[in-house]
Amino acid sequence: MNRTRLALAGAFLALALIGTVTLSGSATAQSASPTTTVVSSRTIKIGIGDSSLGRVMVDGSGMTLYMFARDRYNVSFCDGQCLVAWPPMMLRSNQTLADVELSGGLRRSRLSYALRDDGSRQVTYNGWPLYYWFRDTKPGDVRGQWVNDIWWVMTEDGSPNTARVASAP
């Protein structure tokens, strides 16, 4: 395991032990470099998948996508340590919205991006910037639902599913 992976694993462990996420309230990422999910092909895929909460928005690997209640229309307020626990779905520098493949009835007219302070572009749907939860480990996991009463899965109509879940993340 290389040093970068060890450092990242240590950061995740620290967050897991603390059990909380620090939120700064800044409109976009400062100098923090967001953790992103590496996409092996040029196309980013967003669709609908099944979970214990019903049908939810997922990426091409079936991993659940979330929204943050403090965000505003195409503006992310998650930065710093928040980005460690909630990696954003990002467009790579050579990608455009045309490289995002939608399925499951999702509409292209609702697809956009939030421009972050560092110039990177976070994918949004229906105005909500999209995130992953670092504790979700397999397709269908929804462990990020209701974290801190401000994180929710995205439904198939592009709105937050604010249903409480029986088990804590």
BELMOJO-V811022 format. One record per residue. N is the residue number from 0. RES is the residue in one letter. NEAR is the number of other ideal C-beta (glycine too) atoms within 8 Angstrom. Layout:
# BELMOJO-V811022
n,res,near
N,RES,NEAR
N,RES,NEAR
This chain:
# BELMOJO-V811022
n,res,near
0,M,4
1,N,5
2,R,5
3,T,6
4,R,8
5,L,9
6,A,8
7,L,9
8,A,9
9,G,8
10,A,9
11,F,10
12,L,8
13,A,8
14,L,13
15,A,8
16,L,6
17,I,6
18,G,5
19,T,5
20,V,10
21,T,7
22,L,9
23,S,9
24,G,5
25,S,9
26,A,6
27,T,12
28,A,15
29,Q,9
30,S,5
31,A,9
32,S,5
33,P,12
34,T,8
35,T,8
36,T,8
37,V,4
38,V,9
39,S,3
40,S,4
41,R,6
42,T,9
43,I,13
44,K,9
45,I,18
46,G,12
47,I,11
48,G,12
49,D,6
50,S,12
51,S,5
52,L,10
53,G,7
54,R,9
55,V,17
56,M,16
57,V,14
58,D,13
59,G,11
60,S,6
61,G,9
62,M,11
63,T,16
64,L,16
65,Y,15
66,M,14
67,F,14
68,A,9
69,R,8
70,D,12
71,R,7
72,Y,4
73,N,9
74,V,10
75,S,14
76,F,14
77,C,14
78,D,12
79,G,10
80,Q,9
81,C,12
82,L,14
83,V,11
84,A,9
85,W,16
86,P,12
87,P,15
88,M,14
89,M,10
90,L,14
91,R,6
92,S,5
93,N,4
94,Q,9
95,T,5
96,L,9
97,A,4
98,D,10
99,V,13
100,E,9
101,L,10
102,S,9
103,G,8
104,G,6
105,L,15
106,R,8
107,R,7
108,S,4
109,R,10
110,L,13
111,S,9
112,Y,10
113,A,13
114,L,7
115,R,12
116,D,6
117,D,7
118,G,6
119,S,11
120,R,10
121,Q,15
122,V,15
123,T,13
124,Y,15
125,N,7
126,G,9
127,W,12
128,P,15
129,L,15
130,Y,14
131,Y,15
132,W,15
133,F,11
134,R,9
135,D,12
136,T,4
137,K,6
138,P,8
139,G,10
140,D,12
141,V,13
142,R,8
143,G,14
144,Q,14
145,W,10
146,V,10
147,N,7
148,D,5
149,I,8
150,W,14
151,W,12
152,V,16
153,M,15
154,T,12
155,E,10
156,D,4
157,G,12
158,S,7
159,P,10
160,N,12
161,T,6
162,A,7
163,R,5
164,V,10
165,A,3
166,S,4
167,A,3
168,P,9
